[in-house]
Amino acid sequence: MNSLTTTSIVDIPLDRIRVINPRGRGKRQHRAIVESIASVGLKRPITVSPHNGPDGEVSYDLVCGQGRIEAVRMLGHSTIPARVVETDERGCLEMSLVENVARRNHAPVELLRDVDGLVKSGQPLDEVAAKVGLSLSYLQSLLTLLGQGEERLVGAVERGTLPVGLAISIARSTDTELQLALADAYADGTLKARQLAVVRRIIDQRLKNRGCQKSRTRPVTARGALNSETLRKIYVRESERQHLLIKKADMVHAQLSLVVSSLRELLRNPEFVDLMRRENLASMPRVLADRINGVNSHEPA
């Protein structure tokens, strides 16, 4: 973080303060702040950083305390006690981010927007990750989700109801309803992460085969809206299909092995070989010949 110098607490006009990182606040939380200040006064000053305003007068960038400013203004005050620190705009953003993390009352999406703002301003992502106490790979994944507009998935990851890797996998789906159904199916225990990945690939492939546009948000099945039970049935059907394919493959392999073994024995018989030549049947498919001779046909010649 940038070096800074702190001065004493002073009263600052509200109209000289610029909120460089505004954030929304719930009505209940805002009302609680207003009632607290009205009842016992402002217990903690805001933090600001000075800079030259457009009129040449000293103005201030807010480091932290937006809720207190809004409450004091609502109560009819024109000034507010503030702790003044000397730092630049990037330093203000860093300090605001660190304080929000320390209070742990931030919304995950708001925190990530702050992080994204720092990264875009030139702050190395590994340094930001260290400041907020997250691993670099985890933070990169969350920012990827945020960049794709997947705020619901970010919230699910932060609540611990969805692993970040699975959230990234779900976000790759092009169907909004499918994303919601996949997240719900994992949250309620209907499907495990590996099963969800299988279902996502199946449905995405169906969408591609039908020429569906990426913006499609209506159900991807003809029987109704997607939900956890629908996804479970899709997975069960796919599992049964895969099991049947395996059985067919085993049967074909057994039949082919019998043919190869029989031909190998016949080709050891000179009379059979001579008969084949007289009938102009001396050649055979290379794949079959390779198997008879014990050659791996997948190896390059």
N, C-alpha and C positions, 0 to 999 in steps of 0.2 A: 504494500500500500504506500501511497505517496506520503512523504513526511508532512506533518502539519503542526501548526502552532495554535494553541487554545488560549482564548482571552476570557475575561470574566463574563458573567451573565449580564445581559443588557436588555432593555425593552426595545423592540423593533416594530415599526409600523407594518401591519399586515399587508398593505398594498405594495410594500417594497420586497416582498418575498415571492420567489418564483419556484413552483413545484416542478422540478425537472423530470421526476419519475412518478407521475400521478397513478394512483391505483384506486379501484373501486372498493367500497366498504359496505357491508350489510347494514340494513337499517337498524337492527337490534344492537349491533356493536356501536354504531354511531350514536344512537340514543343513550347508551350506557356511558359513553365518554362525556356527552353533554351534561347528563345528570350528575356525574361525578364532579366535573369542574364547577357546575352551578352550586353543588352542595359544599365541597371542601376546598375549592380553588384548584389552580393548576399545580399539581404536586411535582411535576418534572418538566423542565424547560425543553423547548425544541432545540435542534441543532441546525445551524446554518453556516454557509460559507460566503464571504463577501465577494462582490465583483462590481465592476463599473456598469451602471445601468445606461440605457439609451439616452437618458437626459443628462448624463454626466454625473449624476448623484450615485452614492453607494446603494447598491441593491444586494439581495442575498439569494443564494440558491439553497433550497431546503435539502438537508441531509436526512433528517428523520423527524416525524411529528406532523404528518399531514392531517391525521385525525384530530389532533389537538388544535391545529389551526382552524379547521372547519368548525369545531365545537365553539372555540372562542369567538369566531366571527358570528356564529349563530346567536351567541349570547349578547351580542351587541358591542363587543370590545373592538378597539381599533389597533391595539398593540398587543404584543405577546412577549414574555420573557424568553430569551434565546441564548444558547451557548454558541459563541462564534468561533469557528475553526478556519484556519487558512489552508485551503486545498483547492484543486481545480475540479472541473465538472466530473471527470472520471473518478477522482478521489471521492467525490460526493456519492457517486453511484456505488462504489466499493463499500463505503461505510454504511450506506443504506442497506445494502445486501447483507453484510455481516450482522447488522443489528436485527434485521428481519429473521435471519437464521437463528440467532441467539434467543429471540422471543418465541420462536416456534409456533407462532399463531398466523403464519402466512398461508395462503393457498398455494399448493404445489405449482399450479400454472403461473401464478404471479411471480413466484420465485424464479422459475425457469425463464420467464420473460426478462427479469432483471439480469440473470446470468447471460442470456442471449445478447442483451444490450451491451454488457461488459465485453463479451467476446467480439462483437462487431466494432466496438470502439478500439480494439487492438490488444485487449488483455489476453494473454495466453490461456488456453482452456485448462491446462494442467494446474496453473496457479489459481484459477477460479475454483476448480474442483477441490483444491486443498482448503480454500477459504470456507467453502460451504460444507466440507466434511464428507464429500462423495468421491467414489473412485472415478477415474477418468473415463473408463469404458461405460460405466453406468450413466454418467452425466451425458456422454455423447449419445447414448441410446435415447435418453429422455429428450434431448434437444432435437434429435431426428423426428421423434413423435410430434413434438411441438411444431416443428417446421412443416409437417404434413397436416397440421390442423387437428391432430388426434388428442384433443384436450381430455376427452372422456377416458381414453386409455392411459394417459398420464396420471389422471386421478386414481385409476384402478391400481396402477403400479405403486404409487405413493401410499395407498391404503393397504398394500400388501395382498390384495386379492388377485393379482395377476403378475406373473414373472415378467421382467422387462423383455427377455428374449421372445416370449410368447406374444407380448404386446407388439413387438416389431413385426413378427410373423403375421399377426392379425391385420396390422396396418397395411400390409402389402396387398390385401384383398381390395378389389375395385368396387365392391358392393357394400354400401353403408349398412343395410340391414344385416348382412352376413357378419360384419364386424361386431355389431351389437350382440348377435346371437352367439358368436364364438366366445366373446368375453363372458356372457351370462352362463354359457355351458361350462366354462372352466370354474367360474365363481361358485356355482351350485353343485359342483362335483360330478356333473353328468359325464364329462369327458376329461381325460388327462391331456397334458400338453402334447404328447406325441400323437394322440388320437385326433386332437384338434388340427394339427398340422396336416394330417391326412385328409380330413374333411375339407379344409380350406382349399387344398390342391384340387380335390375332386370338383368342388363347386366352381372354382375359378376356371377350370378346364371346360366345364359345361358352358359357362358364360362366353368363353372364347369361341367355342364351337357354334354357339348360336349367334355370334356376331354382335353381342351386346355392347353397348357403349359404356365407357367408364363412368359416366354420370348416372348410370341406372341406379335407382334406389328402391324400386318395387321388388316384391318377393322373387327369388330366383327359382322357386318351385311352383309347379302348377297346382299344388294341393292346398296352398295357403301360405301364411306368413311363416318365416323361419323362427324357430325357437329351439330350446335345448333338446326337447324330445325329437324334433325333426332331424337335428344334427346327429343325435344318437342313432336313429334309424339309418341315416345315410352311412354312418361308420359301420354299423352292423352289416348292411348290404354289401359294402365294399370289402369287409373282412371275409364274408361268405364267398364273394366273387374271387378274391385272391386265393382262398383255400381251394376252391374248385379248379382254378388255373394251375395250382401246384399239383393237385391230384392228376389233372390231365397231362401235365408235363412229366410227372413220374411214370404214367402209363406209356406215353410216347417213348420215353427213354428206355423203359423195359422192353418194349416191342422192337426198338431200334437195336438194342443190345442183342436180342435174340437173332435178328436178321444178320447182324455183323458176325456173330459167333457161327451161325450156320454157313454163311458164305465163306468164312475163313477156313472151315473144315472142308467145304466142297472144293475150294481152290487148291487144296493140298492133293487132290485126286487128279492125276494126269489125264485120265479118261474124260473127266468132266471138263477140264480145261480144253482138251482137244475138241470135244463136242461144241463148246462155246465158240471156238475159232471157226469150225466148219459152218456154223450158223451165223457167222459175222456178228457175234455178240462178245467180242474180245475186250471191249472197253466198257467202262462204268463211270458214273459221276465221280468227280474228284473227291468230294466230301466223303462219299462212301468208301472209296479206295483208301483214303487217308485213315479212316477209322479201322478198316481191316488191317492195314499195315501198322497201326498204332501210332500214327503221326497226328500231332495236334494241328488241325486245319486252321486254327486262329493265329498260328505263328507265321510271321512273314517268311516268304520263300527266300 
